Amino acid sequence: MDISNLQINNHTLIDYLTNNGYSKSYIQHVRYAIRDTLLYGSQYDSYEELYFFILKQKSHTAKRTVKSLGQILALVQRFDLYGELPSRSVHHPFITKKDEKPCLPEEFDFLISNYRDNAANYLGHTRERIVSVVNNGIKFFLHLQTKGVSTLHDTSVADVASFFYDGVKQVRGKQHKMQIRAIMRCVRSDLREEAFDFMDKLPYIPRKMSNYDYLKKDEADKIAHAIIDEDNDLSLLDKALVAISFIYGMRSTDITALTMDNIDFENDTIHLIQSKTKASLDLPLSPVVGNIIYEYITKERPQSVENTIFVHGKSPQNSFGRIWYHIKCVCNVAGVRTEHGQIGVRLFRHHLATFLLSKNVSQPIISSILGHLMPQSINHYIDCDTEHLREFGLDISQYPVNEKIFDLWKK
């Protein structure tokens, strides 16, 4: 492994970390990784081999430290080989040896390769979704292989069912089933008819439904007050991020990707293309949100080459990745769920949906505001619409209940 570049330019990486507010302990760990690379790197062909050598020397190190070592060595590798500087919004991958490609029967291997190559065009699947489907598809076909089958035709219903049930309980759910269906739906060759017939062998698995958590009225009022309160210790960044999430129910990826081109202050509108659905979304610009964004830009936002509205305070060259920490800060100041309970963007989306439902806003309009492609996505929120559910309550006044029953229930 050629270490000459790192030997000459490692100071650039250290200077970058120092100038961008990384902690002294983190920088020291990077120094150790650079030192080990310069000492032993020439003896190995890759950073992966070097990592496993260092790992062997630290065999008694805690798992958390081992993972950190891999991430930092990956950081050094990226800088050395590609000149890439670290970013707080990107998690550097843990260096491990890539597993060898599993040896699948010819027909199963074709199904995986065919899906990987054509899913984007045929089904519109994203790269991340394709990776997930391929990985679970390989597991499925390897399982069938252990049952002694190598083709779809030879696979029995029992063989397929054994992937989802262990004989006692269900071990895999609806998501795995839908991913296997996606692999079959992608077939366009002579195997197409057999692939579609194979889908009938997949077991019926009902979709699990669970009630979503939601904000109570007093909790929502406290958060709303914390956003507009000028006397608390929240930063304008905290208030702006949470105001957009709380008022619009916008996804965090869409919030952090907002640019000045998305905000029309003259016409009081917000326009964006949603990152998840790629659908266009137009929203009215609330005075509260508009004022906080303007104040953040003019008073608090540091100079940055990034064109996104929101940037890191310590490393303004990086855009945001997540906003959970800022939501937590607002909730702490507001005295909402400080010790336990769900918080985050999802909670605010649920709150907006249930609030609009309680005000008799039609479901298609709510779906469009939340950016749902499928109108039935709103069904999850209906169970939390307490005001309307009360209308269907049954009067039991004619059937008196012994008070002891309520005492038992309280216990």
C-alpha positions as CSV (number, residue, x, y, z in Angstrom):
1,M,0.0,0.0,0.0
2,D,1.4,3.4,-1.1
3,I,1.5,5.7,2.0
4,S,3.5,8.5,0.4
5,N,0.5,10.8,-0.1
6,L,-0.7,10.4,3.5
7,Q,2.9,11.0,4.7
8,I,3.1,14.3,2.9
9,N,-0.4,15.7,3.3
10,N,-1.7,14.3,6.7
11,H,-1.3,17.7,8.2
12,T,-4.1,19.0,5.9
13,L,-6.6,16.6,7.5
14,I,-5.5,17.5,11.0
15,D,-5.8,21.2,10.2
16,Y,-9.2,20.8,8.8
17,L,-10.5,19.0,11.9
18,T,-9.0,21.6,14.1
19,N,-10.4,24.6,12.2
20,N,-13.9,23.0,12.1
21,G,-14.3,22.5,15.8
22,Y,-13.8,18.8,16.2
23,S,-12.9,17.7,19.7
24,K,-9.4,17.3,20.9
25,S,-10.0,13.6,21.7
26,Y,-11.4,12.9,18.3
27,I,-8.5,14.6,16.6
28,Q,-6.1,12.5,18.8
29,H,-7.8,9.3,17.6
30,V,-7.3,10.4,14.0
31,R,-3.6,11.1,14.8
32,Y,-3.3,7.5,16.1
33,A,-4.9,6.1,13.0
34,I,-2.5,8.1,10.8
35,R,0.4,7.0,12.9
36,D,-0.6,3.3,12.6
37,T,-1.1,3.7,8.8
38,L,2.4,5.3,8.3
39,L,4.0,2.6,10.6
40,Y,2.3,-0.5,9.1
41,G,0.5,0.5,5.9
42,S,3.4,-0.4,3.6
43,Q,3.2,-4.0,4.8
44,Y,-0.4,-4.5,3.6
45,D,-2.2,-4.2,0.3
46,S,-5.3,-2.4,1.5
47,Y,-6.7,-0.4,4.4
48,E,-9.0,-3.3,5.1
49,E,-6.0,-5.6,5.8
50,L,-4.4,-2.9,7.9
51,Y,-7.6,-2.6,9.9
52,F,-7.7,-6.3,10.8
53,F,-4.0,-6.2,11.7
54,I,-4.6,-3.3,14.1
55,L,-7.8,-5.0,15.4
56,K,-5.7,-8.1,16.3
57,Q,-3.3,-5.9,18.3
58,K,-6.3,-4.5,20.2
59,S,-8.1,-7.8,20.8
60,H,-9.1,-6.8,24.4
61,T,-10.6,-3.5,23.4
62,A,-14.2,-2.7,24.0
63,K,-16.6,-3.2,21.0
64,R,-17.5,0.4,21.0
65,T,-13.9,1.5,20.7
66,V,-13.3,-1.1,17.9
67,K,-16.2,0.3,15.9
68,S,-14.8,3.8,16.4
69,L,-11.4,2.6,15.2
70,G,-12.9,1.3,12.0
71,Q,-14.8,4.5,11.3
72,I,-11.7,6.7,11.9
73,L,-9.5,4.5,9.7
74,A,-12.2,4.7,7.0
75,L,-12.0,8.5,7.3
76,V,-8.2,8.4,6.8
77,Q,-8.6,6.0,3.9
78,R,-11.0,8.4,2.1
79,F,-8.7,11.3,2.6
80,D,-5.6,9.4,1.5
81,L,-7.2,7.8,-1.6
82,Y,-9.8,10.4,-2.7
83,G,-8.8,13.6,-1.0
84,E,-12.2,13.5,0.8
85,L,-12.6,15.6,3.9
86,P,-14.9,14.4,6.7
87,S,-18.4,15.7,7.2
88,R,-20.5,15.7,10.4
89,S,-23.6,14.9,8.3
90,V,-22.0,11.7,6.9
91,H,-21.3,8.6,9.0
92,H,-18.1,7.1,7.8
93,P,-18.7,3.4,7.2
94,F,-17.1,0.7,9.4
95,I,-14.3,-0.9,7.4
96,T,-14.9,-4.7,7.1
97,K,-14.0,-7.3,4.5
98,K,-16.7,-7.7,1.9
99,D,-18.3,-11.1,2.0
100,E,-17.8,-13.2,-1.0
101,K,-20.8,-13.3,-3.4
102,P,-23.0,-16.3,-2.3
103,C,-23.1,-19.2,-4.7
104,L,-26.7,-19.5,-5.8
105,P,-28.2,-21.9,-8.4
106,E,-28.3,-20.5,-11.9
107,E,-32.0,-19.6,-11.9
108,F,-31.9,-17.9,-8.5
109,D,-28.8,-16.0,-9.4
110,F,-30.5,-14.8,-12.6
111,L,-33.5,-13.5,-10.6
112,I,-31.3,-11.5,-8.3
113,S,-29.2,-10.1,-11.1
114,N,-32.3,-9.3,-13.2
115,Y,-33.9,-7.4,-10.3
116,R,-30.7,-5.5,-9.5
117,D,-30.2,-4.4,-13.1
118,N,-33.8,-3.5,-14.0
119,A,-35.7,-2.6,-10.8
120,A,-35.1,1.1,-11.3
121,N,-36.5,1.2,-14.8
122,Y,-39.3,-1.4,-14.4
123,L,-40.5,-0.6,-10.8
124,G,-39.1,2.8,-10.1
125,H,-37.2,1.5,-7.0
126,T,-34.5,3.7,-5.5
127,R,-30.9,2.6,-5.0
128,E,-31.4,2.1,-1.3
129,R,-34.5,0.0,-1.8
130,I,-32.8,-2.1,-4.4
131,V,-29.9,-2.9,-2.0
132,S,-32.4,-4.0,0.7
133,V,-34.4,-6.2,-1.7
134,V,-31.3,-7.8,-3.1
135,N,-29.9,-8.6,0.4
136,N,-33.2,-10.1,1.6
137,G,-33.8,-11.9,-1.7
138,I,-30.4,-13.6,-1.4
139,K,-31.3,-14.8,2.1
140,F,-34.6,-16.2,0.7
141,F,-32.9,-18.1,-2.1
142,L,-30.2,-19.4,0.1
143,H,-32.9,-20.7,2.5
144,L,-34.6,-22.5,-0.5
145,Q,-31.2,-23.9,-1.4
146,T,-30.9,-25.5,2.0
147,K,-34.3,-27.2,1.3
148,G,-32.7,-28.9,-1.7
149,V,-34.4,-26.9,-4.4
150,S,-32.7,-24.9,-7.2
151,T,-35.6,-23.7,-9.4
152,L,-38.9,-21.9,-8.8
153,H,-40.8,-24.9,-10.3
154,D,-39.4,-27.3,-7.8
155,T,-40.2,-25.1,-4.8
156,S,-43.1,-26.2,-2.7
157,V,-45.5,-24.0,-0.6
158,A,-44.0,-25.6,2.5
159,D,-40.5,-24.6,1.4
160,V,-41.6,-21.0,1.0
161,A,-43.5,-21.0,4.3
162,S,-40.5,-22.3,6.2
163,F,-38.8,-19.0,5.4
164,F,-41.5,-17.0,7.2
165,Y,-42.4,-19.4,10.0
166,D,-40.1,-21.5,12.2
167,G,-42.8,-24.0,13.1
168,V,-43.8,-22.1,16.2
169,K,-44.1,-18.5,15.3
170,Q,-43.7,-16.0,12.5
171,V,-40.1,-14.9,12.0
172,R,-40.5,-12.7,9.0
173,G,-43.2,-10.3,8.0
174,K,-45.0,-8.5,5.2
175,Q,-42.0,-6.5,4.1
176,H,-40.0,-9.6,3.2
177,K,-43.0,-11.0,1.3
178,M,-43.3,-7.8,-0.8
179,Q,-39.6,-7.7,-1.5
180,I,-39.8,-11.3,-2.9
181,R,-42.8,-10.3,-5.0
182,A,-40.8,-7.3,-6.4
183,I,-38.1,-9.7,-7.6
184,M,-40.7,-11.8,-9.4
185,R,-42.5,-8.8,-10.9
186,C,-39.2,-7.6,-12.4
187,V,-38.9,-10.7,-14.6
188,R,-39.5,-10.0,-18.3
189,S,-37.9,-13.2,-19.8
190,D,-39.3,-16.7,-20.6
191,L,-39.4,-17.2,-16.8
192,R,-42.0,-14.5,-16.4
193,E,-45.0,-16.8,-16.2
194,E,-43.4,-19.1,-13.8
195,A,-42.3,-16.1,-11.6
196,F,-45.8,-14.9,-11.5
197,D,-47.1,-18.3,-10.6
198,F,-44.5,-18.5,-7.8
199,M,-46.1,-15.5,-6.1
200,D,-49.1,-17.6,-5.3
201,K,-46.9,-19.8,-3.1
202,L,-46.1,-16.8,-0.8
203,P,-48.1,-17.0,2.4
204,Y,-50.8,-14.6,3.4
205,I,-49.4,-12.2,6.0
206,P,-51.7,-9.5,7.3
207,R,-50.2,-6.0,7.7
208,K,-49.6,-5.2,11.3
209,M,-51.4,-2.0,12.3
210,S,-50.5,0.0,15.4
211,N,-51.8,3.2,16.8
212,Y,-49.5,6.2,16.2
213,D,-48.4,8.3,19.1
214,Y,-49.7,11.9,19.1
215,L,-49.3,15.1,21.0
216,K,-51.9,16.0,23.6
217,K,-53.3,19.5,23.4
218,D,-51.4,20.9,26.4
219,E,-48.2,19.5,24.9
220,A,-48.8,21.1,21.6
221,D,-49.6,24.4,23.2
222,K,-46.3,24.3,25.2
223,I,-44.3,23.6,22.1
224,A,-46.0,26.4,20.1
225,H,-45.3,28.8,23.0
226,A,-41.6,27.8,23.1
227,I,-41.2,28.5,19.4
228,I,-42.5,32.1,19.7
229,D,-41.1,32.9,23.1
230,E,-38.2,35.5,22.8
231,D,-37.1,35.1,26.4
232,N,-36.1,31.4,26.4
233,D,-32.6,30.1,25.6
234,L,-33.4,28.4,22.3
235,S,-31.4,29.4,19.3
236,L,-33.1,30.7,16.2
237,L,-31.9,27.5,14.4
238,D,-33.8,25.4,17.0
239,K,-37.0,27.5,16.6
240,A,-36.9,27.6,12.8
241,L,-36.3,23.8,12.3
242,V,-39.0,22.9,14.9
243,A,-41.5,25.5,13.6
244,I,-41.4,24.1,10.1
245,S,-41.7,20.6,11.3
246,F,-44.5,21.4,13.9
247,I,-46.6,23.6,11.6
248,Y,-46.2,21.8,8.3
249,G,-45.5,18.2,9.3
250,M,-42.6,18.3,6.8
251,R,-40.2,15.4,6.6
252,S,-36.7,16.1,8.1
253,T,-35.0,15.4,4.7
254,D,-37.2,18.1,3.1
255,I,-36.6,20.6,5.9
256,T,-32.8,20.3,5.8
257,A,-32.8,20.5,2.0
258,L,-34.7,23.8,1.8
259,T,-32.9,26.6,-0.1
260,M,-33.8,30.2,-0.6
261,D,-35.3,29.2,-4.0
262,N,-37.9,27.2,-2.1
263,I,-39.1,30.3,-0.1
264,D,-41.1,33.0,-1.8
265,F,-41.3,35.8,0.8
266,E,-43.1,38.2,-1.6
267,N,-46.0,35.8,-2.2
268,D,-45.8,34.0,1.1
269,T,-45.4,30.5,-0.3
270,I,-43.1,27.5,0.0
271,H,-42.5,25.3,-3.0
272,L,-40.4,22.1,-3.0
273,I,-40.0,18.7,-4.6
274,Q,-40.3,16.1,-1.8
275,S,-37.2,13.9,-1.4
276,K,-39.2,10.7,-0.6
277,T,-41.9,10.8,-3.2
278,K,-40.4,13.3,-5.8
279,A,-43.9,14.9,-5.8
280,S,-44.3,18.7,-5.9
281,L,-45.6,20.4,-2.8
282,D,-46.9,24.0,-2.4
283,L,-47.6,25.4,1.1
284,P,-48.6,28.9,2.4
285,L,-45.8,30.6,4.3
286,S,-46.9,31.0,7.9
287,P,-45.9,34.4,9.4
288,V,-44.4,32.6,12.3
289,V,-42.2,30.4,10.1
290,G,-41.4,33.2,7.7
291,N,-40.2,35.6,10.5
292,I,-38.1,32.9,12.3
293,I,-36.4,31.9,9.0
294,Y,-35.7,35.5,8.2
295,E,-34.3,36.2,11.6
296,Y,-32.1,33.0,11.5
297,I,-30.7,34.0,8.1
298,T,-30.0,37.6,9.0
299,K,-28.8,37.2,12.6
300,E,-27.5,33.7,13.2
301,R,-26.7,31.8,10.1
302,P,-22.9,31.6,9.5
303,Q,-21.3,32.3,6.1
304,S,-21.3,29.1,4.1
305,V,-20.7,27.8,0.6
306,E,-23.8,25.6,1.1
307,N,-27.0,27.0,-0.6
308,T,-29.3,25.3,1.9
309,I,-30.9,27.6,4.4
310,F,-29.8,25.6,7.5
311,V,-26.2,24.8,8.0
312,H,-24.1,23.6,10.9
313,G,-22.9,26.3,13.3
314,K,-19.5,24.6,14.0
315,S,-18.9,23.4,10.4
316,P,-21.0,25.7,8.1
317,Q,-19.5,24.0,5.0
318,N,-21.8,21.1,5.8
319,S,-25.5,20.9,5.4
320,F,-27.8,19.3,8.0
321,G,-28.5,15.6,8.2
322,R,-30.9,15.3,11.1
323,I,-32.9,17.6,13.3
324,W,-33.9,15.3,16.2
325,Y,-31.5,17.1,18.6
326,H,-33.1,20.5,17.9
327,I,-36.6,19.0,18.5
328,K,-35.3,17.6,21.8
329,C,-34.0,21.0,22.8
330,V,-37.3,22.7,22.2
331,C,-39.2,19.9,24.0
332,N,-36.9,20.3,27.0
333,V,-37.5,24.0,27.2
334,A,-41.2,23.5,26.8
335,G,-41.3,20.8,29.5
336,V,-42.7,18.2,27.1
337,R,-41.6,14.6,27.3
338,T,-38.4,15.4,29.1
339,E,-38.0,11.9,30.6
340,H,-39.8,9.5,28.3
341,G,-42.2,9.4,25.4
342,Q,-41.7,9.6,21.6
343,I,-40.4,12.9,20.1
344,G,-39.3,13.7,16.6
345,V,-40.6,14.7,13.2
346,R,-42.9,11.7,13.0
347,L,-44.7,12.9,16.1
348,F,-45.3,16.3,14.6
349,R,-46.6,14.8,11.4
350,H,-49.0,12.7,13.4
351,H,-50.1,15.8,15.4
352,L,-50.8,17.8,12.2
353,A,-52.8,14.9,10.7
354,T,-55.0,14.4,13.8
355,F,-55.4,18.1,14.4
356,L,-56.7,18.6,10.8
357,L,-59.0,15.6,11.1
358,S,-60.5,17.1,14.3
359,K,-61.2,20.2,12.3
360,N,-63.1,18.2,9.6
361,V,-60.5,18.8,6.9
362,S,-61.0,16.2,4.1
363,Q,-58.6,13.3,3.9
364,P,-57.3,14.1,0.4
365,I,-56.3,17.6,1.5
366,I,-54.5,16.2,4.6
367,S,-52.7,13.6,2.4
368,S,-51.6,16.3,0.0
369,I,-50.2,18.5,2.9
370,L,-48.3,15.6,4.4
371,G,-47.0,14.6,0.9
372,H,-48.6,11.1,0.8
373,L,-48.8,9.6,-2.6
374,M,-51.4,7.0,-1.4
375,P,-54.6,8.5,0.1
376,Q,-55.0,5.5,2.3
377,S,-51.8,6.4,4.2
378,I,-54.0,8.7,6.2
379,N,-55.9,5.8,7.7
380,H,-53.2,5.3,10.4
381,Y,-54.1,8.6,11.9
382,I,-57.9,8.1,12.1
383,D,-57.5,5.9,15.2
384,C,-56.0,8.9,17.0
385,D,-58.9,11.2,16.0
386,T,-60.5,11.1,19.5
387,E,-63.0,13.9,18.9
388,H,-64.7,12.1,16.0
389,L,-64.4,8.6,17.6
390,R,-66.4,9.8,20.5
391,E,-69.4,10.3,18.2
392,F,-69.5,6.5,17.8
393,G,-69.4,5.8,21.5
394,L,-72.2,3.7,22.9
395,D,-74.4,5.0,25.7
396,I,-74.2,2.4,28.6
397,S,-76.2,4.5,31.1
398,Q,-79.0,1.9,31.0
399,Y,-76.5,-0.8,32.0
400,P,-75.1,0.3,35.4
401,V,-71.7,-1.2,36.3
402,N,-70.7,-2.0,39.9
403,E,-68.1,0.5,41.2
404,K,-65.9,-2.3,42.3
405,I,-65.2,-3.1,38.7
406,F,-63.6,0.4,38.2
407,D,-61.5,-0.1,41.4
408,L,-60.2,-3.4,39.9
409,W,-59.4,-1.6,36.6
410,K,-57.5,1.1,38.4
411,K,-55.3,-1.5,40.0
